[in-house]
Amino acid sequence: MRGAVIYAPGDVRVENLDEPKILQPTDAVIRTVATCVCGSDLWPYRGAEPIGDPHPMGHEYVGIVEEVGSEVANVRPGQFVVGSFATSDNTCANCLNGWQSNCLHREFMSTCQAEYVRIPNAHGTLVATDEHPDAEVVPGLLAVSDVMGTGWYAALAAEVRPGSTAVVVGDGAVGLCGVIAAKELGAERIIAMSRHASRQRLALEFGATDVVGERGDEGIARVKDLTGGIGADSVLECVGTAESMRQALHSTRPGGNVGFVGVPHEVQIDGQELFFSHVGLRGGPAPVRRYLPDLIDRVLSGRINPGKVFDLTLPLEQVAEGYKAMDERRAVKSLLKP
């Protein structure tokens, strides 16, 4: 089969790889209908994370079940399924508490930019749709497998409530999906922090009421101006840098909350400052599996359309261009068709 492999910063290739097989009775193998490049894939692509030996890439996927292990009973061959970037048995204590991304048997997906993918913990990870969806909703379902689920978690972690004010730091796919989530959860005012016109337009289409183009202290001051001088009730941090975290914390009112879902890179938090700010902080890998049934329904019913974050569609063979376009900010998110 064909699949993407990263060799070095800026060097992603499509190669012939061994087709995945059932290794455990809880596995499934799917034929990929759509996959994509994630913003977090850009960390190693840009050299901000070590790569080591060449290895496959990708953790977002929807597809058709080809084969299941003997202990997989909830999905069967031929079904269209949506999964999560973090697999889960959905039966351990952490899963039952709603934290499937911290499952005791968790595995992070990392081989999904390929024609076929092995899904560990398939019984607890995959959710099948009632029938094969129309092609136009496939991008939305693909978004649910990570960026929409992650944006949803950011909004919940930040405790977005009806009538509240929310700020979204980051205008990538997760941040834009965070705007959708804040809108769905009833935020009355949604301030999107973005410096790019095309992403600003999409944020407004998704429900943002205000756009702030400034960053750093100027961005914080602008948010304060828009919120009566005190800051927002909820802030969604969707980037993962020291600057974005500082911007999030300082844009939140005393008693407000930050939900941080950007994978942290060189982020350090001053305990004294956090202590006296009265700002709540919660984040981590999103428990996407908890939200899958609800978000799938919202996509299939047409209530939300997170698939609009995919503004570049390419065949899998052109995955290198998908990475390059996102790295150069010519694309928000690249969808790949095997």
N, C-alpha and C positions, 0 to 999 in steps of 0.2 A: 504494500500500500504506500501511498505518498503522505509525507508528514513533514512539518517544519522542525528544523534543528538550529539551535543557536550555537555558534562557534566562538564568537568574540563580540565585543561591543560593535554595533553596526553591521554585524555579519550573521544574517539569518538565511538559511537555505532550505529548499524543499528536496527531500531525498526519498529513496526507496527504503522503507522500514519493514520490519517483521510485523505481520498482522497480529493483533492482540488475541490472546486465548483465555479461556476460563482457567484461572489458577486456584481459586477458592470457591467453595459451594455457594458463597454469598455474592459472587461476581455476576456481572452481565457484560456482554459486548454489544455496542450499538454501532450502527452505520450513521455517521455524522451527516445531518442535513444542513446544519449551519454552525459555524464557530466564528471566532473573532480574535482580534488583538485587544488586550486590555491595557489600560493606562499603567497598571503595575508591571506589565511586561516591559515597559520602557525603562524601568530602573536598571536591569542588567544590560538592556540594549544600549543605554547611555553610559554604561560603565560604572554606575553608582552601586551596583551589587556584583559580587564575584560570580563568575560563570563556571569556572573549573573546566571539566571535560565537556565537549560538545554534548548537548542533550536536547530532547524534545521540548516543545513549548505549548502552552495553552491550557486554560482551565474553565472555559465557558463553552457550553455545548447544548444542542438539542439534536435528537436523532431518532432512528427507528431501531427497536430492539432486534438483534440478530440471534442472540443465544443467551440463555440464563443458566446459572448454576442450580444445583439440586435443592438449595435452600431458599431460592428466590420465588416467592409466590404472588407478589403483588403486581408484577409486570410480566408480560409474556411476549414471545417473538411476534413481530409485526406491529406492535403498538408504537405510537409516537410518544416520546418521553422528554421531560425537562428535568434536569438535575441541578446540582449545586457544585461550586468549586471545592467545597469541603464535604467529604462523604461522611455518612453517619448511619449507625445501626438503628437509630430512632427508638431504641429500647433501654439504653443505659440510663443511669440517674441524671446525667447532664442533659441528655436528649429529652427525657421526660419533663425536665425543668425548663425546656425551651431553648437550650443552648446547644443545638446540634453541631455547631461549628467547633465545639469543645467536646465532642463525643469521645468516649474512652477508647474507641476504635477508629478514630478519625484518620483519614488520609487526605492530603491535599492533591487535587487533580493537577496534572502537569504535562499531559500528552494529548491535549484535545485539538490542537491545530493539525488534524490528520483525518484520513478517510474513515478510520474505525478507531474506537476507543474502548478500553476495558474500564468498567465502572465498579470499583470495590464497594462493598456494603450496599449493593444495588437495591436490596429489599427496603432499606430505610432511606435511600437517597433519591431514587427516581420516582417521579409522579407522572402517570400516563394521562393523556387527554382522552376524552370519550371517543373521539374520532381523529383522523388526520386533519390538522388545521389547514386552512387556505394559506397559500403562499404569502399573502400580504401581512398575515399576523405572525409569521415565523420570526421576523426580527424582534418583535415585542416579546415573544416567548424566550428568545435567546437572551434578551436583556434581563429577563427575570432570573436567569440562572446565576447572575452575579450583580451587575451594576444597579438594576432596579431593586433587587433584594437588599443590596448594600445601602443604597440611598434610603430605602424604607427603614432599615435598622438605624441609620444615622438620625432620622427624624424621630423615631421612637426613643432612642437613647437620649436625645436632646429634649424629650418630653414635649414635643409639639402638641398643642391642644387647640380645640376650637376657640377662635377669637384671638389667638396669640400672635406675636410677632416672631418671625424666624429669619435668620440670616444664613445663607449658604455660601461657604467659603470654598471656591473651586468651581470652575465651569467646564470641567471634563464630563465624561458620561455619568459618573457617579454623582457629581454635583448637580447636573441637570435632572437626573432621576430623583435627587433629593428635593428639588423644587416640586416635582410631581407629588412626591410623598407628603411634603408639607401642605400642599394644596388639598390632597385627599384627606389628611388628618385634621383639616379645618382651620389652618392658620389664616388669619385675616390679612396680615401683611407679610410678604415674602420678599426679602431683599437679597438679590443675587449679586455676588461680587464677581465681576467679569470685565476684562479689558478688550474682548474680541467681539466685533459687531455681530457676526453670524451666531455666536453662542448667546449673546445678549438677546437676540431675536427669538431664539429657541426657548430660552429661559422665560421670556415674557409669554410666549405661546403656551408654555407648560403651567403658567400661573403666577410667575413673579410679578409683584406690583411695583418694584423699584429696582434699579440697577446702579451699582456703585463700581466705578472704574478704577478708583484709587486703591493703592495697596499700602501696607505698613501703617505708620502712624496717621497718614492722611486718610487711609481707608477706615481706620478705627474712628477717627474724628467724624468722618462722614456718616458712619452708622450711628454714632452718638447724636449727631444733628437730627437724624431721621427718627430717633426714638426718645425725644425729649431730654436728651442728655444723659440717659442712664444705661442704654444698651438694650439688647434684644432679650426676649424670654428664652429663646432657643437658638443655638448656633450649630450648624452642621459643618464639621471640618472634614473636607473631602479631598485633601491633597497629600498631607503627610510630611511637610517640611517644617523646619523650625519657625519660619516666617508665618506660614499658614496657621500653625497652632497658636502662636502669639496673637495673631489677628483674631482668631476665634475667641480665645480667652478674654481678650480686652474688649471684644464687642458684645460681651454677655453682661446682662445686668446682675447685681447682687441677688442671689436666690435663683438665677437662671441656670441653664444647663447647656453643656457642650456635648454633642455626640461626635466622636472622632472615629473615622473609618479609613482615612488615608493611612497606608502602611507607613509608620514613622521612620524617618531617616534623619538622624542627628537632631532629634527632638529631645530637649531637656526642659523639665518643668520645675520651677522654683517652688518648693514646698511652702515657704513663708508667704509668698505672693498668693498662691492658691488658697492657703488657709484664711487669709484676711479678705479675700475677694468674695467669699460665700458663693462661689461658682461650682456647680456640680460637674463632674467629668466622668463620662463612660464611653467605652468604645471597644474596638477589637474586631476580629473577623466576624462578619455578619452571619447570624444563624439563618441563612437563606431558606433552608428546608422548612423552618417553622412557618414561613410566609408563602411558600409555593402555591398551595391550593387557592388561597385568597388572591394572590397576584395573577395567577393563571386565569382565574375567573374574570378579573378586572380587564385583562388584555382581551380575552375572547369575547367579552360583552361589549368591547369598544369603549369602555369607561376611561381607560388610560392607553396611551400609545408610546411607550418608552422606546419602541423600535426606531423612532425618529432620530435617536442619537447616532444611529449608523448612517453616516453621510458619505461613505465610500464603500462600494461593494466590489469585491475582486474574486477571481478564482483562486483557489488555494495555491496554485503554482506561482501567483504573484504576491505571496505573503510578504516578501521583502519590501515591496512597495507600500503595503499596508502599514508596516512598522515605520518606514521612512516618512510617510504622509502624516502619521500621528506625531512623530518626533518633531517634525517641522511645523506642527499645528496647522497643516492643511486639511486635516480631518479630525473630527471629534473622536470617531471610533470606526474601525475598519471591520466590516463583515466579510467573512471568507466562505465561499461555497466550494466544498470538495468536488 
